[in-house]
Amino acid sequence: MVACFSDAPADAAWTAGADVDCDLGKAVGMELSERLWRELVAPQIEREIPGVTSRVAVGRVGEGSECWGTDDVLSRDHDWGAGLCLWVSDDVVGASERERMGAHVARLVAQAQKTCDYPVLPFAGPRLGIFETGEFYRRFIGLNHVPASMDEWLATPVYGLAVAVNGRVFSDGPGRFTDFRNALTDECPQDIFLRRMSIDAFGAGQAGQYNLLRALKRGNVPTAELMRSSFLVCALRLLFSLNGRHYPFNKWLYQKAGQLPGAHPLCLRIGQLAKVHLDGDDALLRCADLVDEICEALLVAFECHGLPRANDGFLVSEAEGLHETIGDATVASLPYMMAR
């Protein structure tokens, strides 16, 4: 899928992880990690084990704000800094050579910890170190291979898929790690995205266009807060699915959604809704207006993608239309009307 919201470019607030220099006030972990590899570790290990860099993949992928490009000054209170992951295939790098290679890199990283003018993390698990490619992916998606059937795709957690394709690959001689990584997005069936969208469209409509407004009319602020939160989560998830992306944990939803192509203006509306004081005199009017704007923008996006658009303007109706476009019988048989 492609973006279909607006041509307005994202501003600097949405582009964390741009070019970085030695100023640790601006540095982000991913840039430091790549610098560690290219300037220090790669040249030295290639001298010690000639040809090794052509037989491994190197990068930073997985858990941690550095891998999402969302790290900032507050991220530095624990486990922050440059770090490396090496990925190998057993038929390319045997167990004994893998152990030897890991020891070499660990020693070089330990030296860098003493000499670099930026924080360097140990080359040790569970997040950093040397990994067999399939086993690395199994940690996040439960499989050591790309899902090969609709049942496997359905059983694979979307958060795990998002983690598996985040971060950056600095180099990949064999190409296998990158091929696996790309396939987790490129080969994900359209029906999987349609199912996610039908669930989240229903959730957004139920929480935002119905329950939130009724709770405000009753003066039930705690329930209204819960419904607003559910609406925002579902709306942000829809932005990812419309872009053919796997959505991350709620912690990173808003920040990462703003970096999706064309989604920045809609994210501004979502941010405005999040800041409405629900016990204010104008809360009902402001929430109703913003919910309408957000839902209308989503409906336009569905139509732009060639998907059904609900004539009544309600996302609950949109969810039904999306569900009816699912072609796979197994996926179509699953419920999408999840209570929020």
Secondary structure as GFF3:
##gff-version 3
##sequence-region A 1 340
A	DSSP	three_ten_helix	12	14	.	.	.	ID=ss1
A	DSSP	alpha_helix	29	35	.	.	.	ID=ss2
A	DSSP	pi_helix	36	41	.	.	.	ID=ss3
A	DSSP	alpha_helix	42	48	.	.	.	ID=ss4
A	DSSP	three_ten_helix	52	54	.	.	.	ID=ss5
A	DSSP	beta_strand	57	60	.	.	.	ID=ss6
A	DSSP	alpha_helix	65	68	.	.	.	ID=ss7
A	DSSP	three_ten_helix	73	77	.	.	.	ID=ss8
A	DSSP	beta_strand	85	88	.	.	.	ID=ss9
A	DSSP	alpha_helix	95	115	.	.	.	ID=ss10
A	DSSP	beta_strand	129	132	.	.	.	ID=ss11
A	DSSP	alpha_helix	133	141	.	.	.	ID=ss12
A	DSSP	alpha_helix	150	155	.	.	.	ID=ss13
A	DSSP	alpha_helix	158	164	.	.	.	ID=ss14
A	DSSP	beta_strand	168	172	.	.	.	ID=ss15
A	DSSP	alpha_helix	176	186	.	.	.	ID=ss16
A	DSSP	alpha_helix	190	204	.	.	.	ID=ss17
A	DSSP	pi_helix	205	212	.	.	.	ID=ss18
A	DSSP	alpha_helix	213	217	.	.	.	ID=ss19
A	DSSP	alpha_helix	221	242	.	.	.	ID=ss20
A	DSSP	alpha_helix	250	257	.	.	.	ID=ss21
A	DSSP	alpha_helix	264	274	.	.	.	ID=ss22
A	DSSP	alpha_helix	283	304	.	.	.	ID=ss23
A	DSSP	alpha_helix	315	324	.	.	.	ID=ss24
A	DSSP	alpha_helix	329	332	.	.	.	ID=ss25
###
